[in-house]
Amino acid sequence: MKNKKRITNKATQDILEIASIKDNMVILKNGTVRAVLMVSSINFALKSQDEQEGIISAFYSFLNSVSYPLQIVIQSRALDIDQYLDKLDKLGKQQTNELLRIQTNDYTQFIRELLQLQSIMSKKFFVIVPYSIVEVKKKDFFNKAGDLFSAQNVLKIKKKEYENYKDQLFRRVGHVRSGLEGMGLQSAQLDTASLIELYYNSYNPEVSKREKLKDVEQVRIDD
């Protein structure tokens, strides 16, 4: 029971594998770095047969050109339109035309009632691009667990090497973005602030509703 209590009292930072987020990338405790791309979507079913075959062929070629693992993440999140509703409230108060004021207020009330009945979800698509800074030695389960809960597990690396690893990672990002573009998909690399917001919301879904950080929605992708 004492050991279980000791683990429970550990800070979130000690449990997560993330050591730091800086320079538009995620640095993990095991010595690897990650870049995150937010990717647009396409409606494959609405494409003609020739277009579908072209997309499949481009995807096939893209996979053959990649020699490292990629992670594809689909995130569903309740759509936050609080700012939009606040804007509508202000517009309603500013209306000098009585009819337009009533219609604006009715529309705002309709949206609020709709959200109470059912949550409106939005889907976002991410591709995580990795690069290994150091060779990770094979460890057994207990050694890995020890590293995971170690507060002293901080990555140290020379600045010159760090810049080289960052350059290599961003080269991969450029290659992946080019491959996605060949399939008709637009992408944008998340900057440091957007990465923090993404992981903050992912690990603190309830808290993030009350205490908001920079919204990843500000990263725009042309469909």
N, C-alpha and C positions, 0 to 999 in steps of 0.2 A: 504493500500500500504506500509506503514511504517513497519507493522508487517511482511509482505511478504518479504520485503527487508532485514529485520533483520534475517529471517530464511535463506535466500539465502546466506548471508555472513557468516554463520556458517562454521566452519572448518569441513572437512570430518570426522575427528576423533570424533566430537561431534554427528554426525548423525549415524555413524556405531554403531552396538551393541557390537563390540569388544572392551574390555578394555585393553587387553594385549595379546601378544604372547610370551610365554617363556616355557622352559622345555618341548619342543615338544608337546605343547598343546595350544589351544586357550581359553582364559579366557574372558567370556562375562560379560557385565555390570549387568546382572540380577543374577549373582552369580553361573552360571553353567560353566562347562568346556567341551571342545570338543577335541577329537583326530581325525585325518584324516588319513585314509588308502587309498593308491593308489592300485587299484586292477587290475589284468590282466583280459583278456577276453578269452572266449572259443567259438568256432564255433559250436553252438548247432545243427545246421542243418546237419552238416557233421558226427555227432555221430550216432552210430547204435541205434536201438530201445532200446536195453537193456541198453546201456550207457545213453541214454536220460532219461529212467525211473529211473536209478540210481541217476542221477543228480537231478531230480525232487524230489525223495525221500529224498536225502540229504538236499535239500533246505527246504523241509517241516519240517524235523527234526530240522534243524537249527532255523527256525522261531519259532517253539514250545519251543526251549530252551532259547529264548531271552525274558526277561521280561521288557525291556525298548525300547523306540523308536529308530530306526536307520534311517538315511537319506542316500539315494543313489543319487549321482549326476553324470551326464554325461556331460562332458565339451568338446565342440568342439573348437579347436584353430588352427589358421593358422600355418602351419608347418614352423618353423624358421630354415633355412639351410644356413644362412649367413656364419657361421663358416666353414661349409662344402665347400662352394664355394670359400672362402678365401684359404682354404687348397688346392683346385684344382688349383687355380691361382699360388700358390707357387710351386706346383709340375710341372706345365707347364713350369715355368721359369727355374726350375732346371733340366729339361730333356736335356740330351746331344744328344739323338737320335732325329733327326729332325722330322721323321715320328710320333714318340710317342708324341712329343711336339705339333704338329699340331692336332693330334687326341684328346689330353687332352684339348686343347683350344677349339676345336669344341664342345666337350662334355659339357664343362663348359658353353659355349654360348648357347647351346641347352637347358640346364636346366634353364638358366636365361630367355630365351624367353618363355619357358613353364610356368614359374611362372608369367610372364606378362599376359599371356592369361587366366590363371585360377589359383586361389589360391588352394594350396594343404592343405587339412584340416586333422588334427589328432584328434582322440577321446581319452579321458582319463576318467577312471571310478574311482569314489571315494566313500568310505563309511565313514560317519561321526558318530563317537561313542560319546554319551553324558554321562555326570555325573553331578548330581545336587549337588552343594556345600551347598546351603541354600534353605529353603522352600520359594518359591516366592509367596507372597500374591496376592490374586486376586485384580486387580485394574480396574477401569473404563478406558475408552479410553483417557480421558483428563489427568489422572494421569500417564498413560503409555507414552503419548506424552511428558509430562513434564520431565519424567525421561530420555527419549530419547535425548532431547535437553539440558539436564543439563550438564554443563561443570564440575560440582563437583561430577558427578556420578562415583566415583572411588571405587573399591572394596577393603576392608580392611579385612584381616584375619590373624590369628596367624600362625606362621611358622609350628608348630606341626600339626595343623589341615590341613594346606595346603598340607603338605607331605602325610597325610593320604588320602586326596581327590585324589591326584595325583596317589597314589598307587591303589586306588579303580578304577580309570579310566583305568589305564594300565592293571588291571586284566580283565576288560571288553574287552579291546583291544585284549588281548591274547585269550579270549573266541571267539571273533568274527573271528579272524584270523584262529583259529582252525576250526570253522564252514565253513569258505570259502575254506579252504584247503580240507575239506571233499567233496566239490563240484568240486575239481580240479582247484580251483582258487588260484593263488599266490598273496600275498599282502605285502606291505611295509608301515610302519608307517612314515609319513612325519616328519622330524625333524624341529626345530625352523626356520632355514634358508629357508627350502623348503615351510613351511607354510606361511612365509612372502612373498615369491615369488609368491605363489599361489594366495593369496588375493590381492597382489599388482597388478598382471596381470589382475585379475578378475574385480577390481574396477577402474583400469587405463589402459584399453586396448590399447589406442593410445599412451599414454606416455611410456608405457612399451616397445613399439617397438623401441623407441629412447634411453631410459635409462633402461638398462637391469640389473636385479639382478641375483642371483644364479638361474640357470635353474633347474626346477623340473625334467628335463630329466635325471639328474645325479642320481636320485633314480631309481635303476634298478630292474626290475621284470622279472624273468624267465618265459617265456610262456610254 
